[in-house]
Amino acid sequence: MQYKVKAFKPKLKISQEGSSEEGEIVQKTGDLVIQSLSTAIKISIPKLGANVNKQRDKVNIKELTVGKYNATFSWRQKNKLYY
């Protein structure tokens, strides 16, 4: 005797937590300071649309949305990509 078994679907347990009140959503922002020993470098952060020819000790980027950004630093025909 053979049995044909249907696909097994586990029973899900769904719950919710927290307040049911709607609150204001505020994006977090922060500042980014880039400082390097070589002052003359190129900095590219595509997601921000930032392309900077750094000529001084520090570059300050103010009030950018908190998150992860890829950045490329170029100097003397070398590129270094940071994730």
C-alpha positions as CSV (number, residue, x, y, z in Angstrom):
1,M,0.0,0.0,0.0
2,Q,1.4,3.4,-0.9
3,Y,0.4,6.8,0.5
4,K,0.7,10.1,-1.3
5,V,1.7,12.8,1.1
6,K,1.0,16.5,0.5
7,A,3.6,19.2,1.1
8,F,4.1,19.9,4.7
9,K,3.6,23.6,5.9
10,P,4.5,24.4,9.4
11,K,2.1,26.4,11.5
12,L,3.3,29.9,11.9
13,K,3.2,31.8,15.1
14,I,2.8,35.5,14.5
15,S,2.9,38.1,17.2
16,Q,3.3,41.9,17.4
17,E,5.0,44.1,19.9
18,G,5.3,47.8,20.7
19,S,2.9,50.7,20.7
20,S,-0.1,51.0,18.3
21,E,0.3,54.8,18.2
22,E,1.6,56.3,15.0
23,G,4.7,58.4,15.7
24,E,6.7,60.8,13.6
25,I,9.6,59.1,11.6
26,V,12.8,61.1,11.9
27,Q,15.8,60.2,9.7
28,K,19.0,60.1,11.7
29,T,21.8,62.2,10.4
30,G,25.4,62.5,11.3
31,D,28.7,64.1,10.2
32,L,31.6,62.4,8.5
33,V,35.2,63.6,9.0
34,I,37.9,62.3,6.6
35,Q,41.5,63.1,7.6
36,S,44.5,61.7,5.9
37,L,48.3,62.0,6.0
38,S,48.4,62.7,2.3
39,T,46.5,65.9,1.9
40,A,46.2,65.9,-1.9
41,I,43.8,62.9,-2.6
42,K,40.6,62.4,-4.5
43,I,37.6,61.1,-2.6
44,S,34.5,59.6,-4.3
45,I,31.4,58.6,-2.4
46,P,28.9,57.7,-5.3
47,K,25.8,57.2,-3.1
48,L,26.2,60.8,-1.8
49,G,27.2,62.2,-5.2
50,A,30.4,63.4,-3.5
51,N,33.6,63.8,-5.6
52,V,36.1,65.8,-3.6
53,N,39.6,66.9,-4.6
54,K,41.0,67.1,-1.0
55,Q,43.7,69.8,-0.7
56,R,43.7,70.2,3.1
57,D,44.1,68.1,6.2
58,K,40.4,67.3,6.8
59,V,37.2,67.0,4.8
60,N,33.9,67.5,6.7
61,I,30.6,66.3,5.3
62,K,27.7,67.5,7.4
63,E,24.2,66.2,8.0
64,L,24.3,63.0,5.9
65,T,21.8,60.3,6.4
66,V,23.1,57.6,8.8
67,G,24.0,54.5,6.8
68,K,26.8,52.6,5.0
69,Y,28.6,54.2,2.0
70,N,31.3,52.9,-0.3
71,A,34.2,55.4,-0.7
72,T,37.1,55.4,-3.1
73,F,40.3,57.2,-2.2
74,S,42.8,57.9,-5.1
75,W,46.3,59.2,-5.0
76,R,49.5,58.6,-7.0
77,Q,47.7,56.4,-9.6
78,K,46.4,54.1,-6.8
79,N,42.8,53.5,-5.8
80,K,41.6,52.1,-2.5
81,L,37.9,51.1,-2.1
82,Y,36.3,51.0,1.3
83,Y,32.9,49.4,2.0
